Amino acid sequence: MSTGWETRLAILRQHTESKVLDPLRMHGWTAKIEREAEHGECLVIVAEQSGHSHRVAVMFSSATANAVYKALATEVEHIFIDGELYKLNEYAYGITIPVDRVDNFHSLLVSWNKAISTGKFAPNAASVSITAYPPTHRTLLSEAPIEAIWLRLRQFTSVSLARKLVQARATREGVVLDDEVVRTKAEGLAFSLRNAGDYFRMLDGQNVSQRVLSLYYGSMSFAFAEMLAAPNGPAALAVIEDGTKQGHGLCTLDGERDGLEHIVVSPIATGFFASWMKFLNIPIGEFPRQKPKVYTDLDKQSKSSWLTIEGLFARIPEVSDLFQDIFASKPSWITPTYDHAANPSSSLPEQDERVSTTYAIFVDDSARLTVDDIAAFPGPISQITEIASKDPGRHFRVAVDTTGKDLWWDALRIHRSPFERTALIVPAFGAVGDYRAICVALLYSLSIMVRYRPSVWRRVQEGDLDHLRVLIEAYLAVVERVLPEQFLECITAQRVFAQQPGAFW
């Protein structure tokens, strides 16, 4: 009959791997379990590096027969116990080698490493070949983070620095560009960013109408720069300019009811916006090829291919409080959070297989959404159910398929900004989930009102629609801060963390 030694030896093997073998290998030692002993429930470890060899033993318990200690003392230089040292004097008497807890193995490893090191260098340090990866993010610390962002953007208004960026991105992404393409892309990138900077710098002292126009055209220039910086993007600014000759790729028309919020915005399959979406690998099959001229023309389009201005504002989480005060409709964003109650405790032992499903709580601050509304949000979500909560709003438990992801939120297209830590947004026009693209579509619609629909726009400024003015002003402030940062990330292909020194987030 088994006494359980197999189970104890398996536990000992696992602990020895993490506490002895892994640290040894980390420091370049060739280490292995030389033998396992059922009697005494111990392992003998051998480690070798640079002509030096060491043997140690790891025992399951200090309460082991003295004969086992004495036998091990003839073949190893140190004995470690996987656990506390229980009545050691009664079991380990008559031996001269050290006996210690395995948790203290690190001190012995340090002494071994010192003995084989030469000067300031570890043995074989020069022969180790390591692949260095380029930085994946930029951390910008400034009392005025937006100024730090603009400084990084302005560096690429230099053609020579833009050229370095274009070449570096191509190399990093394994794309071969000939010198002429690098030159034309860099020149177009620099010119586009100069234009964007000019439009955004004009904002000081401008009224709301002027700010709308400046931000729209500045954001459009940013989109040019994003496309040119990418190795798979257009080869020259002239290519993008040719596309804009077919129009901006968006249109507006009067809605079913009167008022700015009911104005309809629709993309079309030609012009700049469609080219930008294709560059972003966003399907445009639902975009109409001809502009709808009257509201009834929308019956010929997919219902998801157009939105009202109100529907676009519903996708701007940063103005959610104003949206809820002004409109009775549902927002198109939620806050995803980790469901501590529904997921395993982090204190539980690691599982052999990576968890492929994580439960999240989707929080609707407006308390207007239903489970059917939650189902419309993008991502691999299922098992949607509403749960009770003492916190404000409505709360929905959602299963997120995290297969192949290191972190659960990587499975979702999370929007982050200085004003909204995390948000999940329903795509606009059926497929447009990029926040900056949604903002550009909204800026376009407002710019049309400013330029061509004064009968509507003046009502917003000083008439019966003036309740919308504060919403628009708040939105423009969001655009000024958020879009430069997002476009910097797209242009450099690096995540940007811009914050004040000492800030937690």
C-alpha positions in Angstrom: 0.0 0.0 0.0 1.3 3.4 -0.9 2.2 5.8 1.9 1.7 8.8 -0.3 5.3 9.3 -1.1 4.5 9.7 -4.9 2.3 12.7 -4.1 4.8 14.2 -1.7 7.6 13.7 -4.2 5.5 15.4 -7.0 5.0 18.4 -4.7 8.7 18.5 -3.9 9.6 18.3 -7.6 7.2 21.2 -8.4 8.6 23.4 -5.6 12.2 22.6 -6.5 11.6 23.6 -10.1 10.4 27.1 -9.1 12.7 27.7 -6.1 16.0 26.1 -7.2 16.1 25.1 -10.9 14.4 28.1 -12.4 16.7 30.6 -10.6 19.8 28.6 -11.5 18.8 28.5 -15.2 18.0 32.2 -15.1 21.7 32.9 -14.2 23.1 30.6 -16.9 23.6 27.4 -14.9 22.9 24.1 -16.5 20.8 22.5 -13.8 18.8 19.3 -13.5 17.4 16.7 -11.0 20.1 14.1 -10.9 18.1 11.6 -8.9 15.0 11.2 -6.8 14.9 9.1 -3.7 11.7 7.5 -2.5 13.3 6.7 0.8 13.7 10.0 2.5 11.6 11.8 -0.1 14.4 14.0 -1.5 15.9 15.2 -4.7 19.6 15.6 -5.6 20.3 18.6 -7.9 23.4 19.1 -10.0 24.3 22.6 -11.4 27.2 23.4 -13.7 28.7 26.5 -15.3 32.1 27.6 -16.5 33.8 24.5 -15.2 32.3 24.8 -11.8 29.9 22.1 -10.5 27.7 21.9 -7.4 25.3 19.4 -5.9 22.6 20.2 -3.4 19.7 18.1 -2.0 16.1 19.2 -1.4 14.1 17.2 1.2 10.4 17.2 1.6 10.6 17.5 5.4 13.2 18.0 8.1 11.6 15.2 10.1 13.5 12.6 8.1 15.7 9.7 9.4 19.2 10.7 10.4 20.6 8.0 8.1 19.2 9.9 5.1 21.0 13.1 6.2 24.3 11.3 6.6 24.0 9.6 3.3 23.3 12.9 1.5 26.2 14.6 3.3 28.6 12.3 1.4 27.4 13.5 -2.0 26.1 17.1 -1.7 27.4 20.3 -0.2 24.1 21.7 1.1 20.8 20.3 2.1 17.6 22.3 1.8 14.2 21.6 3.4 11.0 22.4 1.6 9.2 23.9 4.6 10.0 24.9 8.2 13.0 23.4 10.1 11.2 21.1 12.5 13.3 19.7 15.4 16.4 19.8 13.2 18.8 18.9 16.1 16.9 15.6 16.6 17.2 14.5 13.0 20.2 16.2 11.4 22.8 15.5 14.1 26.3 14.3 13.2 26.7 16.1 9.8 28.9 19.0 8.9 27.2 20.4 5.8 24.7 23.3 6.1 20.9 22.5 6.4 18.6 25.4 5.6 15.1 26.2 4.2 14.8 26.1 0.4 13.4 29.6 0.5 16.9 30.7 1.4 18.6 29.1 -1.7 19.0 32.5 -3.2 21.9 33.4 -0.9 23.8 30.3 -1.9 23.2 31.1 -5.6 24.6 34.6 -5.1 27.8 33.1 -3.7 28.1 30.6 -6.6 27.7 33.5 -9.1 30.3 35.6 -7.4 32.8 32.7 -7.6 32.6 32.3 -11.3 32.3 36.0 -12.3 35.2 37.9 -13.9 35.5 41.5 -12.7 32.2 43.3 -13.3 30.8 40.8 -15.8 28.9 37.5 -15.4 30.5 34.5 -17.1 29.9 34.2 -20.8 28.2 37.6 -20.8 29.7 38.6 -24.1 28.6 35.4 -25.8 24.9 35.8 -25.0 22.9 36.9 -28.1 19.8 38.8 -27.2 17.2 40.4 -29.5 16.4 44.0 -28.5 12.9 45.1 -29.3 12.0 48.8 -30.1 9.9 50.7 -27.5 6.2 50.1 -27.8 5.1 53.2 -25.8 6.1 56.8 -25.0 5.6 58.2 -21.5 5.3 62.0 -21.5 5.4 63.8 -18.1 4.6 67.5 -18.2 2.6 70.0 -16.1 0.7 70.6 -19.4 0.5 67.1 -21.1 -1.1 68.5 -24.3 2.0 70.7 -24.7 4.3 67.6 -24.4 2.1 65.9 -27.1 2.4 68.8 -29.5 6.2 69.0 -29.0 6.4 65.3 -30.2 4.1 66.0 -33.1 6.0 69.1 -34.1 9.2 67.2 -34.4 7.8 65.4 -37.4 7.1 68.7 -39.2 10.8 68.4 -40.0 11.2 66.4 -43.2 14.4 64.8 -42.0 12.9 63.6 -38.8 9.7 62.5 -40.6 12.0 60.5 -42.9 13.6 58.8 -39.9 10.2 57.9 -38.6 8.9 56.5 -41.9 12.1 54.4 -42.3 12.0 53.2 -38.7 8.4 52.1 -38.9 9.0 50.3 -42.2 12.0 48.4 -40.8 10.1 47.5 -37.6 7.2 46.2 -39.6 9.3 44.4 -42.2 8.3 46.5 -45.1 10.9 47.5 -47.8 10.4 51.0 -49.1 12.6 52.5 -51.8 14.3 55.8 -51.2 11.9 57.8 -53.3 8.8 56.5 -51.5 10.5 57.2 -48.1 11.2 60.7 -49.4 7.6 61.4 -50.6 6.0 59.9 -47.6 8.2 61.9 -45.2 7.6 65.1 -47.1 3.8 64.5 -47.1 3.9 63.6 -43.4 5.7 66.8 -42.5 3.5 69.0 -44.6 0.3 67.4 -43.2 1.4 67.9 -39.6 2.3 71.5 -40.3 -1.2 72.0 -41.6 -2.7 70.3 -38.5 -0.6 72.4 -36.2 -1.7 75.6 -38.0 -5.3 74.8 -37.6 -5.1 73.8 -34.0 -2.9 76.8 -33.1 -5.6 79.1 -34.5 -8.0 78.0 -31.8 -7.0 80.6 -29.2 -9.5 83.5 -29.3 -11.7 81.8 -31.9 -15.5 81.6 -31.5 -17.4 78.3 -31.6 -18.0 78.5 -35.3 -14.3 79.1 -36.1 -13.2 76.4 -33.7 -15.5 73.8 -35.4 -13.9 74.5 -38.8 -10.4 74.6 -37.5 -10.7 71.4 -35.6 -12.3 69.6 -38.6 -9.7 70.6 -41.1 -6.9 70.1 -38.5 -8.2 66.6 -37.7 -8.4 65.8 -41.5 -4.7 66.8 -41.8 -3.9 64.5 -38.9 -5.6 61.7 -40.8 -3.5 62.4 -43.8 -0.4 62.2 -41.6 -1.5 58.9 -40.1 -1.9 57.3 -43.5 1.5 58.6 -44.8 3.4 57.5 -41.7 2.3 53.9 -42.1 4.5 51.6 -44.3 1.4 50.2 -46.1 -0.2 53.7 -46.5 -0.2 56.0 -49.6 3.2 56.7 -51.1 2.7 60.4 -51.3 0.5 63.2 -50.2 -0.7 63.7 -53.8 -2.3 60.3 -53.7 -4.5 61.4 -50.8 -5.2 64.7 -52.3 -6.5 63.0 -55.5 -8.9 61.1 -53.3 -10.3 64.3 -51.7 -11.2 65.6 -55.2 -14.1 63.1 -55.0 -15.2 64.8 -51.8 -14.9 64.4 -48.1 -16.7 61.1 -48.2 -19.5 62.1 -45.8 -22.8 63.9 -46.3 -25.6 65.4 -44.2 -29.3 65.8 -44.8 -32.4 66.9 -42.9 -33.7 64.4 -40.5 -37.2 63.1 -39.8 -37.8 66.0 -37.4 -36.6 69.5 -37.0 -33.4 70.4 -35.1 -29.7 70.0 -35.2 -29.7 66.7 -33.3 -31.9 65.1 -36.0 -29.6 66.0 -38.9 -28.6 62.8 -40.6 -24.9 62.0 -41.2 -24.0 59.3 -43.7 -20.6 58.1 -45.2 -20.4 57.4 -48.9 -18.2 54.9 -50.7 -16.1 57.5 -52.4 -14.0 60.4 -51.2 -11.6 60.8 -48.4 -13.5 59.2 -45.5 -14.0 56.0 -47.4 -10.3 56.0 -48.4 -9.3 56.5 -44.7 -11.6 53.7 -43.6 -10.2 51.3 -46.2 -6.7 52.1 -44.9 -7.9 51.2 -41.4 -9.2 47.9 -42.8 -12.8 48.9 -42.0 -15.3 47.4 -44.4 -17.2 50.0 -46.4 -19.6 47.6 -48.3 -22.6 49.2 -46.5 -21.6 52.7 -47.5 -23.9 54.0 -50.2 -22.3 54.9 -53.5 -24.6 57.9 -54.0 -25.4 60.6 -51.6 -28.9 60.4 -50.1 -30.7 63.6 -50.9 -33.8 63.4 -48.8 -34.8 61.4 -45.7 -36.7 58.8 -47.6 -33.6 57.9 -49.6 -32.2 56.3 -46.4 -34.7 53.5 -47.0 -32.4 52.3 -49.7 -29.5 52.0 -47.3 -28.7 49.7 -44.5 -30.2 51.1 -41.3 -26.8 50.8 -39.6 -25.0 52.9 -42.3 -26.2 56.3 -41.1 -26.6 58.2 -37.8 -28.1 61.4 -36.6 -25.9 64.0 -34.9 -27.5 62.9 -31.7 -26.4 59.4 -32.4 -22.8 60.5 -32.9 -22.8 62.5 -29.7 -24.0 59.2 -28.0 -20.6 57.8 -28.9 -18.6 60.5 -27.0 -18.2 59.2 -23.4 -16.4 62.3 -22.3 -19.7 64.4 -22.6 -22.0 61.8 -21.1 -23.4 63.9 -18.3 -24.4 66.6 -20.8 -25.8 64.1 -23.2 -28.0 62.6 -20.4 -29.2 66.1 -19.4 -30.1 67.1 -22.9 -31.4 64.0 -24.6 -33.7 61.2 -23.5 -32.1 58.6 -25.9 -29.7 55.9 -24.9 -26.0 56.3 -24.9 -23.9 54.1 -27.2 -21.0 53.4 -24.7 -20.5 51.6 -21.4 -17.7 51.2 -18.8 -16.3 47.7 -18.7 -14.9 46.6 -15.3 -13.5 43.4 -13.9 -16.1 41.2 -12.1 -14.3 40.2 -8.9 -17.2 38.2 -7.6 -17.7 36.0 -10.7 -14.0 35.3 -11.4 -11.6 33.0 -9.5 -9.8 34.6 -6.6 -6.2 35.6 -7.5 -5.1 33.8 -4.4 -6.0 30.4 -5.8 -3.2 28.2 -7.2 -2.3 28.7 -10.8 -4.3 26.6 -13.2 -2.6 24.4 -15.8 -4.5 25.9 -18.6 -4.9 29.7 -19.2 -8.5 30.8 -18.5 -10.3 31.4 -21.8 -13.3 33.2 -20.3 -13.3 36.2 -18.0 -16.4 37.8 -16.5 -16.8 41.6 -16.7 -19.3 44.1 -15.4 -20.6 46.5 -18.1 -21.7 49.7 -16.2 -24.3 51.9 -17.8 -24.3 55.2 -15.9 -27.4 56.5 -17.7 -29.5 53.5 -16.4 -31.2 53.5 -19.9 -29.7 50.4 -21.5 -31.2 46.9 -21.6 -29.6 43.5 -22.2 -30.5 43.8 -25.9 -28.6 47.1 -26.0 -25.5 45.4 -24.4 -25.6 42.7 -27.1 -25.0 45.4 -29.7 -21.6 46.2 -28.3 -18.6 44.9 -30.1 -16.3 42.1 -29.0 -16.5 38.4 -28.1 -19.2 38.7 -25.4 -21.9 36.3 -24.3 -23.9 35.2 -21.3 -25.3 38.8 -20.8 -27.4 39.3 -17.8 -28.4 42.3 -15.7 -27.4 42.1 -12.0 -28.5 44.1 -9.0 -26.0 46.7 -7.6 -26.0 49.4 -4.9 -24.0 51.6 -7.2 -25.7 54.1 -9.6 -26.8 53.0 -13.1 -27.5 49.6 -14.5 -25.0 46.7 -14.3 -24.6 43.8 -16.6 -22.5 40.7 -16.1 -20.9 39.6 -19.4 -18.6 36.7 -20.3 -15.6 37.8 -22.4 -13.8 35.2 -24.6 -10.1 36.0 -23.8 -8.6 33.1 -25.8 -5.1 34.0 -26.9 -5.0 37.3 -24.9 -2.7 38.1 -22.0 -5.2 40.5 -20.3 -8.9 40.2 -20.4 -9.5 43.8 -21.7 -7.3 43.1 -24.7 -10.2 41.1 -26.1 -12.3 44.3 -26.2 -11.7 47.5 -28.2 -11.3 49.8 -25.2 -11.4 53.6 -25.7 -9.2 55.5 -23.2 -8.7 59.2 -22.8 -7.6 61.7 -20.0 -11.4 62.3 -19.4 -12.6 58.7 -19.5 -10.4 55.9 -18.3 -12.1 53.1 -20.1 -15.1 52.9 -22.4 -16.5 50.5 -24.9 -18.3 52.2 -27.8 -20.8 50.8 -30.3 -19.3 51.4 -33.8 -20.7 54.2 -35.9 -22.1 53.5 -39.4 -22.1 49.8 -38.6 -18.3 49.3 -38.6 -16.4 52.4 -37.7 -15.1 51.8 -34.1 -12.1 54.1 -34.2 -12.9 57.0 -31.8 -10.9 59.5 -33.8 -12.9 58.6 -37.0 -16.2 59.0 -35.1 -15.0 62.5 -33.9 -14.1 63.5 -37.5 -17.5 62.5 -38.7 -19.2 64.6 -36.0 -16.8 67.5 -36.7 -17.7 67.3 -40.4 -21.5 67.4 -39.7 -21.0 70.5 -37.4 -18.8 72.2 -40.0 -21.5 71.7 -42.6 -24.0 73.5 -40.3 -21.5 76.3 -39.8 -20.7 76.8 -43.5 -24.0 76.0 -45.3 -26.8 75.8 -42.8 -26.8 79.1 -40.9 -30.6 78.7 -40.4 -29.8 75.8 -38.1 -26.5 76.9 -36.7 -27.6 80.4 -35.6 -30.5 78.7 -33.6 -27.8 76.8 -31.8 -25.8 79.9 -31.1 -28.5 82.2 -29.9 -31.9 80.7 -30.7 -34.3 77.9 -29.6 -31.5 75.3 -30.0 -29.1 77.0 -27.6 -29.3 74.1 -25.2 -27.0 72.3 -27.6 -24.3 75.0 -27.5 -22.7 73.9 -24.2 -22.7 70.3 -25.5 -20.8 71.3 -28.6 -18.4 73.5 -26.7 -17.6 70.6 -24.3 -17.1 68.3 -27.2 -14.7 70.7 -28.9 -12.6 70.9 -25.7 -12.4 67.0 -25.7 -11.3 67.0 -29.4 -8.6 69.6 -28.7 -7.1 67.4 -25.9 -7.8 63.8 -27.1 -7.3 63.7 -30.8 -3.7 65.0 -31.0 -2.7 62.3 -28.5 -4.6 59.6 -30.5 -3.1 60.7 -33.8 0.4 60.8 -32.2 -0.1 57.1 -31.3 -1.2 56.3 -34.8 1.6 58.2 -36.5 4.4 56.7 -34.3 2.7 53.3 -33.8 3.4 53.6 -30.1 1.1 53.9 -27.1 1.3 57.3 -25.5 1.0 57.9 -21.7 0.8 61.7 -21.2 0.3 62.9 -17.7 1.4 65.3 -15.0 4.3 64.3 -12.8 3.1 62.4 -9.8 -0.3 61.6 -11.3 -1.6 58.1 -10.5 -3.2 57.6 -13.9 
